[in-house]
Amino acid sequence: MAKGQKVTYSITEITVTTGRTAKIEFRVNGRPVTVEVPSDLKAYFTEQFSRPQPTANQKRRYATLMRLLESAYCKGVEDGKIAA
C-alpha cells in the first residue's frame, strides 16, 4: 500500500431468527417495548414467571430479571447511537 493511502473496513453483523417466534413485552422509562424471541424461550419464561399467586421470591426474581432486561435494552440503544 502506498504511503498516505487510506483503508476503510466495514463489518456488518446480521442475526436471523428462524422458526416460530413469540414476543416478550416490558417497559423502559414507562414506555412499552416488545422483543421477539424464539417460541420455546417465551414458553420457558412464561412457565417460570406467570403465576396467579406468585411467591415473594418469584416476585423478586421477576423484578430482578426485568431490571436486567431494561438495563441491557438501554445499553443497546446507547451503543447504537454511538455506532451511528
N, C-alpha and C positions, 0 to 999 in steps of 0.2 A: 504494500500500500504506500502511496506517495505521501511525503511529508505534508501535513496540513489538511489532508483529506479527512472528512468526517464520515463516521459509520454510525448508522442508527439501527437499533434492534427493536423489534416489536414482538411481544409474546402475548398470545391470547389463549385463555383457558376457557373451555366450554364444558359444562356438565349437562348431560342429557339423562333425564329420568325416564325409564321405560316401565311399562306395566301400569297397573292400576295405582291411582293416587287418591289421596284424601287431603282435607285441609284442617290445620290446627289454627285456631283463632286466639289472639291475645291482644292486649292493649299496650301501647307505648306512648307515654306522655298523654294519656287519656284518649288516644286515637286508636281505632281498631286496625289490626294488622293480620293478614292471613298468609300462612306459609303452607305451600303444597309439599306433602311428604308421601312416601310410599304407604299404601293402604295398611300393610302389616305393622308399620311403625305407629300409625294412628290407632290401630286396634290395641296395641300394647299400651299406648299412652292412655287410652280410654279405660282399659282394664285396670291400670294402676291408680288412676285418679278420679274416675267417675263413680261416686258413691252417693246414695240418697242421704246417708248419715255418716259422713267421714269422721274418723277419729281425730283427735288433736294432732297426733303425729302425722297423719295423712295430710292434714291442712298445712302443717309446717313444711312438709316435703314438697307439696304442690306450690306453696308460696315461694320457696327457695328456687325451685325449677323455673317458675315464671320470671323471677327476678334475673336469673342467669340468662334466660331466653331474651328478655328485654335488653339486658346489657350487651349481649352478643349482637343483637339486631342493630342497636345504636352504634356499636363499634364498626359494624359492616357498612352502615350508612356513612359514617365519618370517613372511613378508609376509601369508600367510593368517591367521596367529594375530593379527597386529596389526589386520587389517581386520575380524576377527570381533567 
